[in-house]
Amino acid sequence: MKKVFVFCIGGTGIRVMKSVTMLMASGMSTNGYTVVPIIIDPHMDLEEKKNLHSLIDNYEKIYKESINNGTSTLNPLNGFFNSEMQTIGEINNQLNDTHQAVGSNEKFRSYINMSSLGTTDINNYFVETLFSTKNLNNPLSVGFKGNPNVGTVVLGEMIEQADWFNAFKIHCEKDDRVFIISSIFGGTGASGFPLIEKKIRNASQQPAVKNVVMGAVSVLPYYGLKDPSTTGSDIDSSNFYTKTKAALAYYDKNILSDYLYYIGEKTLRQVYENDEAKQEDTANFIELIAASSLFDFLKRERPKRQQFLSRAIENDKESMSIDSLGSGYNDIVKCVADYMLLRQLINDVPNEPFFPLVKNRGLNSAFYKDQPFQNLKKFTDTYFKWYHELATNKRAFAPLHYDDPKQMSGWIKHMELDAKNDSYYLLEMIKASNAYNEKDHSNKFRFFLQFAYDAINYYTKKLEK
C-alpha cells in the first residue's frame, strides 16, 4: 500500500483538505496512493476542523462499504470514491488528535516561562522586542493570529513531541510520499510548513523519511478580512502581502520540497468576517485549485532538481466556467459535474418504483434506508453546500447549470450533453447493470455507485477529449 501523508496546516490547510476530499469523492484518482491526512491546527474548538474530521470519517465509511463483499475485499471502484483514505491514528492504532500539545488556554508568555525572567533581565527585554504584548498574552488555544514568529516557537516543540509525528516516522516507507498544505500569509501555515519540512529532511535515523519524495502547495493571499479597527481582531489583512514577501524570501533559501506549488489571487476579491474563533469562511476557488496540486504531484516522478509550479486561467472572469478556465481544468469540471449528477440520481432513483434495478439488483426501499446509502446521502448534502459556496463566492467557480433537472442537456455551461433529462441516465444505469456478472460480487451499494458512474460518464466523458 503506497501512502501519501498530507500535512494540512492551519485554517487554509483544513479548507484545502476539504476540497481534496470532495475531488476524491468525485472520482479524481490518487494514482494508487492511500491518502493519510494529518491535520495540524492549535484551535481547540474550531468548528471547521471538527467538520473536516467528520467529512473524512464519512468518506472512509463510504469507501470501505464500496469494497466490502462480506468476507472478501473488492478492488477499488472506477469512478466515485475510488481512492482510499486513512487517518494516521488508524494506521498507528491511536487517536488522530494533533492539537492537544498546544490546545490549551495557556498564554504564550506562560508557555515560554517568561515569569522566570526578572523585570530587569536583558532576556526579558529581548523577548519583548521579538513579541508584542498581545502576542505574549494570547492563549494558545486560538492559534497564532497571523504571527509566524509565535507559531515557529510553539509548533517546533509541538511537532517534536507529538505522537502523530512519531507515528508518521514509523509508518513512512520507501515508496510513500509527503505533501504539505499551508498558507504563506498567516501564522500557523507560514511557520508550520518550513518546520515540518526541516524535521522530515533531518530525520537521519529514518532513511525512508529523510529521502521521501515531498511536495507542497503554499497558498498566497486570496481573501481579505474586515477592518480590525471595527472588529477588534488582532489580524490585519492589509499586511498579508508584506508577510508573503518576507516568507517568500525565506522559502527561496530554505525550502527543499521536490515540488513546490504556488496558488493565489492577484487581488483580494473576497472579504470575510474577521472572526478568529469561528473562521466560518465559505469554500473558495483558490482552495479547490490548491487541492488539485496534490493529484498532479501524485502523477509525477522524483525530479532531478527542485520544481516550481503554478496554474493560470484562460480569462480573468468573476465567475469561472470551462470557457474562462481553459481546457486544462476540464478534469476538475468533469469531476464536479459528475458528482452533482450523482446527487440528482440519489434524489431521483428512490422515487422510481418501476425501475428495473429494484428487483434485478436489490435497489429497493430497504436499500435506500440502509446505513451505507444514508452515509452517501449525508456526504452528498455536504458536497452540494460546498459546491454552492464555490459557485457564489468571489471569484466564483460555477461551471454548472444544476438547478433545472428538466434541461439537463445544458448541465455543463458552454457544452451540450446528449442526455436531455434524468431518464437518459436511468437507462444507462440499466445498460450498465446488464453488463455486470452477478457472480462477481453481491455488494448492492457498490452496484449503485458503479452503475451511476458508468451512466454519468457515458455522457460527460466528452470533456476528456
Phi, psi and omega in degrees: 000111175282139181236148167238117178277117184253106179275114183255104190256125174073186183299317179295320177301320179295314184289324177292321179296328175299316178293324175302314181298319179294320179292322176298316178298327183284350178112002178287129189275145174263015175060037177088358180273137168278127181275125179243094181283136176235109188265122184240102177205128185284349179301124182287319189240029182291120187296320183291336174289318176297319180296322179294318177302318180294320180296315179297318179299318180291320176302314181299319179299315181295315179300311182297321179293328182287340181250004183272123176234051181078256182267355182237165180246130180271161174295154177302152179295159168261098183136228184300139176053047185269358183235143183279147174227134176222144176278159178297331178294320178293320179294325185252007180058047178214170176288140178271061184253095191265005185247356186296328184299329179238003184278075178214171179272010177299134178283155183300322180297326178287322181300321181268008175058046183291336181296342180283350180267137176288155183297336180257004179294134181298331178291331176296316178295324180295316179297318181291339174285322182282327187231137178285169178299321177297317176306311185292330183267355180288134173288144183290342185289350180249018177084198189248007171048047176074018182245092180295338178296325175284315182302322181298319181292312187284313184295325179304313179287324180300314182294316184297325185264355189284137176298323183294327179287322175296322178296319177301314182295326180290319190261357175282118186246178191308312186267006180281168179225168176232138174224133184244129179245125180200163169267163181251355189247004182252216180248304184293310183293314183297326180271326186289323182300305180299326180293313179300312182299315181297318181292328177290313182291339180265006182281069187294337180279349179234088184303324180295327178284309183302323185258012183299144172290122188237134174234163179204146170244124179252113187273120178283169181307132180219000175210160176245169177237151181298154186310120181296339179291338178259338182261342183078011181282157176271353184258127180242111184288350176292345178266358186302315183290324177297315178297322181296315180299319180294317180293320180298322178297322178289314181302322183302328184261341193235342183278133187238014179301144179294321177233127178235117180259135174244126181228135177183181178251153176282333177227154181276089187290318184257139178241121182259164171297139182269069181249101185290337183281316185266317182051049183275065179274137180282158182302139188236145179308319182296324177295321177297315180292322176299321179298324182294338181294329178298316182291325175295316180301321184286350176265351187262151176276168175299125183280158177285333175215165184301137182244139177242130185224156174207184178226151177235163175248158183291313181223139183279090182244155176291327180237122188263132172221187189296333181286326180269333178289317187099158186295341179295348180255006184300328179295322179291315180299317180298314180301313181292319178298318180299314184290324177293330173289323174301318177303318179299317180291322177301323179281330187272314192299319179300341181262014180250085186294337182258013178294124185305332183288351175299316179268317186295323184237004177076021179275069184255188184298325178295322178299318183286341177270346183290158187300317181303315180291324178294324175297318178298318180295319178297314179300319183293325175298319177293321179299315180299317178298318178299312180294320179300321177296317177300319186285345183243004181276178175241109359281151183270140167255099190222064184276001188242147161256097187246002189264002179226090183296347178276349180236055188281351177295338177257026183306317177259122182301142178067021176212140179259121174264148181288339179280114184275335177204182187293340180298331178296320180288324177297320178297318179293329175297320178296315179298319179297320179298319181295337183274350183260137178278123182298339181284346182297316178192174181236021184278102184294324180296318177297319177304314182300310182296319182290315180294322179295316180295316179301318180294315182292314182298330179304325182262331186264352184297344177297340176294337183279349184281000000 
